[in-house]
């Protein structure tokens, strides 16, 4: 197996573990690693991340369900909103220049990090 495929598997492992353990979207892990390690373009990293997280989410949700965690009813409503939001977001992404998209993504990461740190206090 070539180095690129091994790197992608490693990035997938990191994102999948974060998704399963922390309940975060894989994009918080996938996008920065795809850009920094594999040199993906910002938009390609976003699109690849969305496609890659689907299998990890299915497996994680199944394991949570088998262990009686989560709330299936609420998950359905979140999923409905997510389907609509993903369509809007995917269409908007292609209208935003890479530089602005990267800055916006960085701001979101910083806000999430700050909120997580504040929640510890």
C-alpha positions in Angstrom: 0.0 0.0 0.0 1.4 3.4 -0.9 2.2 6.2 1.6 -0.8 8.4 0.6 -3.3 5.6 1.3 -1.7 4.9 4.6 -1.9 8.6 5.5 -5.6 8.7 4.6 -6.2 5.6 6.7 -4.4 7.3 9.6 -6.5 10.5 9.2 -9.6 8.4 9.0 -8.6 6.6 12.2 -8.1 9.9 14.0 -11.4 11.4 12.8 -13.4 8.2 13.5 -12.0 7.9 17.0 -12.8 11.6 17.7 -16.3 11.1 16.3 -17.0 8.0 18.3 -15.4 9.1 21.5 -16.3 12.8 21.6 -19.4 12.9 19.3 -17.8 15.6 17.1 -18.1 15.7 13.4 -15.1 14.2 11.7 -14.6 17.4 9.8 -13.0 19.0 12.9 -10.2 16.4 12.5 -10.4 15.4 8.8 -10.2 18.9 7.3 -7.2 20.2 9.1 -5.3 16.9 8.6 -6.2 16.6 5.0 -5.0 20.1 4.3 -1.8 19.9 6.4 -0.7 16.4 5.8 -1.9 15.4 2.4 -2.0 19.0 1.0 -5.7 18.8 -0.1 -7.2 22.0 -1.4 -9.6 23.6 1.2 -12.8 22.8 -0.7 -11.6 19.3 -1.7 -10.8 18.6 2.0 -14.3 19.7 3.1 -16.1 17.6 0.4 -13.9 14.6 1.1 -14.5 14.9 4.8 -18.3 14.8 4.4 -18.1 11.7 2.3 -15.6 10.0 4.6 -17.6 10.5 7.8 -20.7 8.6 6.6 -19.3 5.1 7.3 -17.8 6.1 10.6 -21.1 7.7 11.8 -23.1 4.6 10.8 -20.8 2.3 12.8 -20.6 4.7 15.8 -24.4 5.1 15.9 -24.9 1.3 15.7 -22.5 0.8 18.6 -24.2 3.5 20.7 -27.6 2.0 19.9 -26.5 -1.5 20.9 -25.3 -0.1 24.2 -28.6 1.9 24.7 -27.0 5.3 24.4 -28.5 8.2 22.5 -32.0 9.3 21.7 -33.2 7.9 18.4 -36.3 10.2 18.2 -34.2 13.3 18.6 -31.6 11.9 16.2 -34.2 11.8 13.5 -35.1 15.4 13.9 -31.4 16.4 14.0 -30.9 14.3 10.8 -33.7 16.1 9.0 -32.1 19.5 9.8 -28.7 18.1 8.9 -29.9 16.9 5.5 -31.3 20.3 4.7 -28.3 22.2 6.2 -25.8 20.0 4.3 -27.4 20.9 1.0 -27.3 24.6 1.8 -23.7 24.4 3.1 -22.4 22.4 0.2 -23.9 24.9 -2.3 -22.5 27.9 -0.4 -19.0 26.4 -0.1 -18.4 26.6 -3.8 -19.3 30.3 -3.8 -16.8 31.2 -1.1 -13.1 31.7 -2.0 -10.7 29.3 -0.4 -9.0 31.9 1.7 -12.3 33.1 3.3 -13.4 29.4 3.8 -10.1 28.6 5.6 -10.5 31.7 7.8 -14.1 30.9 8.6 -13.3 27.3 9.4 -10.5 28.5 11.7 -12.9 30.8 13.5 -15.4 28.0 14.0 -12.6 25.8 15.4 -11.5 28.5 17.8 -15.0 29.1 19.0 -15.5 25.4 19.6 -12.2 25.2 21.4 -13.0 28.2 23.6 -16.5 26.8 24.5 -15.0 23.5 25.4 -12.4 25.0 27.6 -15.1 27.2 29.3 -17.2 24.2 30.0 -14.4 22.6 32.0 -14.4 25.6 34.4 
